[in-house]
Amino acid sequence: MAKINPFEVAQRQLDECAKILKLDPGTHQVLRNPKREIHVTLPIKMDDGKVKVFKGFRVQYNDARGPAKGGIRFHPEETIDTVRALSAWMTWKCSLLDLPLGGGKGGIICNPKEMSPTELEKLSRAYIDQVWQLIGPEQDIPAPDVYTNPQIMVWMMDEYSKLMGKAQFGTITGKPLGLGGSAGRGDATARGGWYTIREACKFLGINLSKATIAIQGYGNAGYFAALLAKKFFGAKVIAVSDSKGGIINKDGLDPDKVNQHKTKTGSVINFPGTSPISNEQLLELKVDILCPAALENVITDKNVKNLKTKIVAELANGPTTPEADDILYKNGIHVIPDFLCNAGGVTVSYFEMVQNFYMYYWEEDEVYKQLDRKMTHAYQAVLKTSQDYKINMRKAAYVIAVKRVADAMKARGWV
């Protein structure tokens, strides 16, 4: 089967929105394409003394509403089209949450699992050396993403500060607390997702304390989603998975113990007291809430008819293809689209920027309070638009987000 191009998916989603909004052709074409792309070559002397050449990207999709914002991925299968798609979704995500930011994304083709800390530091600094003139607090603010972390962000921030000749904490978000990071950033993506799931359950009449959940992907977002489900809502996580496979226990899993097992063994598989399950089987379990929290294009027209969940909460970026979206809507499955459901991360990154700018840092409770307010308001706006236009939740989220960006472009005289 041919691999699905994520950027073509992002463009098709935009095209559907353009029809609903009746966008003029010029505005539509501008919004279909990134404003700026940077391709860089990064030669690194590895620990064995040999030089290895890595390829990296930075895409600044649209900055009509403010500086570009978006993570940097280190991944062996990174592609420019993936980065383009993610930068587009970041544009709509920031707009939907009404943040004064545009969308960007970065990536380096590498396998960080096979690299030493020294090699990762060299790579992180080399990347900044290549893009530093096009990033900064008023241009483009990177953040962590797949296989990057607070330590990598500190190396990048430090390199940028050296090049600028002064401390520039606000250039990179997702930093440790002692170096300009924000309280509440660690679980922000999952927590923001749970605020939207809570609202969806209210709308659908689902009792969260009795709900069952399956989570595909047990990285940062997946783990915290499981932890918060049990800790705050009393919901039961019955299945989780990672790239090597999945596990199921219909009596419920202990998120912390599963995470400890994964840290020790490298995978959730073979966790005591569970049965094995494939990633494909996990998606088709009969549960109240399904959380795709891994990679793109896992719910397609090939498997969507087998889904038996009530809610699809997209903690991953782009897990559902356009064809599958239409079928989910017809089948009455409530989708919380990715750029709403997983917007907690960028929202708290924005809070981190704000705190960096005026050098005063909030308590964790304040971060969570502001995040809840932002996520709840955005969910309710998308739900109302979905009902008013009689369209699915993703199209409704696009209508709100794209209109805001288009209006900003027109006001600035770009189109």
Buried (B, 14 or more C-beta within 10 A) or exposed (E): EEEEBBBEBBBBBBBBBBEBBEBEEEBBEBBBEBBBBBEBEBEBEBEEEEEBEBBBBBBBBBBBBBBBBBBBBBBEEBBBBBBBBBBBBBBBBBBBBBBEBBBBBBBBBBEBEEBEEEBBBBBBBBBBBBBBEBBBBEBBBBBBBBBBBBBBBBBBBBBBBBBEEEBBBBBBBBBEEEBBBBBBBBBBBBBBBBBBBBBBBEBEEBEBEEBBBBBBBBBBBBBBBBBBBBEEBEBBBBBBBBEEBBBBBEEBBBBEEBBEBBEEEEBBBEBEEBEEBEBBBBBBBEBBBBBBBBBBBBBBEEEBEEBEBBBBBBBBBBBBBBBBBBBBBEEEBBBBBBBBBBBBBBBBBBBBBBBBEEEEBBEEEEBBEBBBEBBBEBBEBBBEBBEEEEBBBBBBBBBBBBBBBBBBBEEEEBB
